[in-house]
Each structure stands twice: as C-alpha cells, then as structure tokens.
Amino acid sequence: MKSSGNNALAHDKWLAMHLTTVVRVAAITLCVGVAACGPRPVELGFWFEPVTFTSPRLGAPISVNELAAIETLARVEIENAFQDFDVTFTDNRNARYKVTVVQQLHDGRLKRPVDVAGQSRVLSGFGGSGAVSFYFVASGATVHSPDTADRATVLEALGRAIGRTAVHEFAHLLAPNTPIHDTRDPNSYENGTASAAQYFGDMHWDLARSELEQRLKRR
C-alpha cells in the first residue's frame, strides 16, 4: 500500500509538471499569434531598373557610382515624406505598394508618344504599382538647376526629384480617394506639375494627408 501511495504521489507531481509546461507553451503560442495578427507596418517597395542619361550640360554620362548616390538620395526623400507614418521601405518587387524607376514613360492614354514623369495604377483591395521616368526627371534637373550649378548640384537635385516624384506616385496608391492634382501648393508632394520646387527647397503634404492618416498607422 505504501508503494502504491508513492507511485500515486509521483504520478500527481509528473501530471502537475506536464500541465504547467503545456500551459506555458500555450501562452507563448498565443502571444506569438497575437503579435503576428497585430498591426504591421505598410511595406513600400522601391527600386531602380537599369537607367542611363546623357546631356550636353552634364558632359559625361551618369556613372554607376553616381546612380547609386542618386538612388540613396531618392530613398532619403521617400523616407522623409513618410516619417510620420508606420511604413517600411524595401526593394521587394512583390510589395503590395511599389514604385519603380524606369528609363522612360509615355502617357498610355494618348496614341502618340508623350513623355510623363510618372504613372500609377491602383488595384482596389490589392494595392497598386507606379513608375517614375528617369529620363524625364533627369532632363528637368538640367533645366531647373541654376546656370551656375555644377555637376554635383544637378545630380543632387535629380536624386531629390526622383524621390519626390516617387512620393507623388505612392500618394496615388495610398490615398486613391483624394484628388491630389487639385492642390494649388507648388511645394506639396501632391503637385503634379514639373517645377523647380521638386528639385530644390522643402516639400510637405497637402490634400493627401487626411486620407493617409486614416489608412496608415501613425508613429
């Protein structure tokens, strides 16, 4: 009888330890599940396709190293524009919202080829994609830069404008219900008219901010 009592006590201790372990594992699993189901930053994909540009003003074509610096400046501009929102930037080509920099773009609505700075396509419920014309924006950098600007200044302006044009396209994707082209502020990201403001000076949100605040989590 004594032996049976000891066996029963040992079994009870084992059962208690086993139940404690199960509870702990379940608690950890629940925490992980809650975290996985919680709000996540919105992913914005951005990358450059192979691009080139030559201009009498610049002289030599833009080099590989200069292109890398231009891309870095563009990314900084995009990050600055969305610094108040919980978004993450990647070069993921499968991101729900993505903008790519390509060599050149034509207005698909017209039969004859007309260059445009950017285009976007929103897919309701699935995100959307946009593109920026490197050629168009680079040409603008040579036009809107002061006559006294050296090569480095023109390329810096190009990097800023690429980023700001990408922000404009992201605005189309993230705030599809806002008529952003109705803005009258030349220094806003929503402004769709090519101007010196895109290359120099500060920029800010205007019409799209309200919808962005509704759709994106604030930091």
C-alpha positions, 0 to 999 in steps of 0.5 A: 500500500505504501508503494502504491501511495508513492507511485500515486504521489509521483504520478500527481507531481509528473501530471502537475509538471506536464500541465504547467509546461503545456500551459506555458507553451500555450501562452507563448503560442498565443502571444506569438499569434497575437503579435503576428495578427497585430498591426504591421507596418505598410511595406513600400517597395522601391527600386531602380531598373537599369537607367542611363542619361546623357546631356550636353550640360552634364558632359559625361554620362551618369556613372554607376557610382553616381546612380547609386548616390542618386538612388540613396538620395531618392530613398532619403526623400521617400523616407522623409515624406513618410516619417510620420507614418508606420511604413517600411521601405524595401526593394521587394518587387512583390510589395503590395505598394511599389514604385519603380524607376524606369528609363522612360514613360509615355502617357498610355492614354494618348496614341502618340508618344508623350513623355510623363514623369510618372504613372500609377495604377491602383488595384482596389483591395490589392494595392497598386504599382507606379513608375517614375521616368528617369529620363524625364526627371533627369532632363528637368534637373538640367533645366531647373538647376541654376546656370551656375550649378555644377555637376554635383548640384544637378545630380543632387537635385535629380536624386531629390526629384526622383524621390519626390516624384516617387512620393507623388506616385505612392500618394496615388496608391495610398490615398486613391480617394483624394484628388491630389492634382487639385492642390494649388501648393507648388511645394506639396508632394501632391503637385503634379506639375514639373517645377523647380520646387521638386528639385530644390527647397522643402516639400510637405503634404497637402490634400493627401494627408487626411486620407493617409492618416486614416489608412496608415498607422501613425508613429 
